[in-house]
Amino acid sequence: MTAEPGRRPTTRLGHVVRTTTESAVGGAAPHREAHRQTNWLRDVILGGQDGLVNILGIILGVIAAGGSETVLIVAGFAAAITESISMGAVGYTSSISERDYYLAERARESAEIAATPEAERQEIRDIYAAKGFTGALLDDVVSTITANRETWLATMMDEELHLQPVDNQAILRVASVIGIATLIGHLIPLVPFLFLDRTAALIVAIALSALALFAVGVYSAVTLIGDWRTSGMRMVVIGLGAAAIGFAVGRLFNAGG
């Protein structure tokens, strides 16, 4: 490779190799941090929307079926507690499964590196050749990565399998965020029934639910991508549409009874 004027021949190569290997073993923190922020939003939406839509459907169903105020409140709070715990448990077990899958794939990849190092080294070469590395620069990148077993393994997990490790703190965070978001989602439409008469409470509950769903849609669009109006209205239509099914079921049972 020809050196650029005024620079040592190894400067550009060293910079590229160092940047590449740092990215493989965790130097790409901003990229992964963006994923963590996205996961926070995903967990909040998953728990909050599920809790809100679920309890609103229960409320509409109880009202349509002619249930009393006591039945509505008791059923609502029972659902809030049980589903919050259930959704948190689902988040926990799904994260555990994701972690275990990563560890299993890591063990398999490690065994392949030990059994067929030349084939795995060629995979590293193919990965970085596809990124545009050629000649001596490609040779040095491959040599640098494969010189360290952990760097080599981390690169294969990230670049070939596109898998990221899941630590125990992340698992507990997912379970906690989903569980709390689910509980909050339940309380939004339920609390008005503690202070208002049924008709007024129902109007306030639907209005608050629509506002909360719209706000989540807007925040999702602003944080990620998309038109905030479209995203907000989409969340409202999906959420209230699902809750309306509860009302239809309640009317069905009421008519049948």
Secondary structure, DSSP 8 states (H G I E B T S, - for coil): ----TTS-HHHHHHHHHHHHHHIIIII-HHHHHHHHHHHHHHHHHHHHHHHHHHHHHHHHHHHHTT--HHHHHHHHHHHHHHHHHHHHHHHHHHHHHHHHHHHHHHHHHHHHHHH-HHHHHHHHHHHHHHTT--HHHHHHHHHHHHTSHHHHHHHIIIIIS------HHHHHHHHHHHHHHHHHHHHHHHTHHHHS-HHHHHHHHHHHHHHHHHHHHHHHHHHSSS-HHHHHHHHHHHHHHHHHHHHHHHHHHHHH-
